[in-house]
Amino acid sequence: MRHKRTTALTAAVVLMGLGAEASAQDYQSYSCLQLWKARNSIYKAAGYCFSTERARRYFGNQGCSSHDANDLPLSGADRAAVAGIVRRERDLGCGF
């Protein structure tokens, strides 16, 4: 099955409406909700099957192929972006 691939920056810009000046590593100004959307948009693009009702409602599970985020075919840039987002979520105490 072919998955639509996007970079972390593209996913963040598309889903959150950020301007082109936003950097994939510039998560300092993101809210918890923006971080959640950015992280999960990367997972969605890679074929993740969401388990929470909230994520299924927002992203859907159409075309998903994996229930394990560790098994997703993420690029190095996507993995780095997810790691940066998770660090920022932890720093902010986001409870998603």
N, C-alpha and C positions, 0 to 999 in steps of 0.2 A: 504494500500500500504506500502510495506516495503522500508525503506530508508537506504541507506548505511551510517553508522555513523563513523565518524573519530573524533579523538580528535583534538583540536586546534594545538597542536604540530605536529601531524602527517600531518595534512593538510598543515601547513606551510613548513614542511620539504619536502613533496612531490612536492608541487607546486613551491617552490622557490629554490629547490636544496640546501638547507642549510645542513650543517653537523650535525651529531648527538649531537654536543656540544651546539647547539642552544637551548635556553629555550623558552617556550611558553610566558613567561613574559618578555623576553629580546628583546624589540622592539626598544631600543634606537638607534641601528645601522641601522634599516630598513629605506629605502627610502619610499616616499609616495606611489610609485607603489607597492613595496613589502607589505606595510601595506594594501593597497587596495586588493591585491591578497589574502593575509592571511585572512582578514575579510570575503571577499566574498567566499573563499573556504569553510569556516565554514558554511556560509549560504547555499551554494550549496549542501554540504553534508547533510544538514538538510531538503532539499527539497524546497528551496526558488525559486520563479519565478521572475527572474530579469526583471526590467522595462526599464532600459536604454539600448540603442543600443550597447554601449561599453561592458557592462556586458553580454548581450545576445551573442554577438560575441565571447567573451572570454570563458564564462562558458557554454553557451547554456541554454535552459530551458527544456531539456528532463527530464522527470520524476519529474518535479517540482509539488508542491502541495499547496503552499501558497504564496500569494502576500504580506503578512504582516510579516515582520521579527519578530515582537513581538509574533506571534503565532507559531513560529517554535519550535519543540521539542528539544531544546538545553540542553545539560547537564550543570551542574553548572560550570564545567571547561571551557566549550565552551563559556558560558555567561561571565565568568570572562575574558577570552581571548579577546572576542569582545570588552568588556568595556576597556581593556587595550589598544587595538589597536585604538579604537575611541579616547581615551585620547591622544595617541601619534600623531594621525592624526591631532587633534585639535592643539596640541602644535606646530607641524610643519607648520600648515596652509595649509594642503593638500586640494586641491580643487576638490575632486572627488564627 
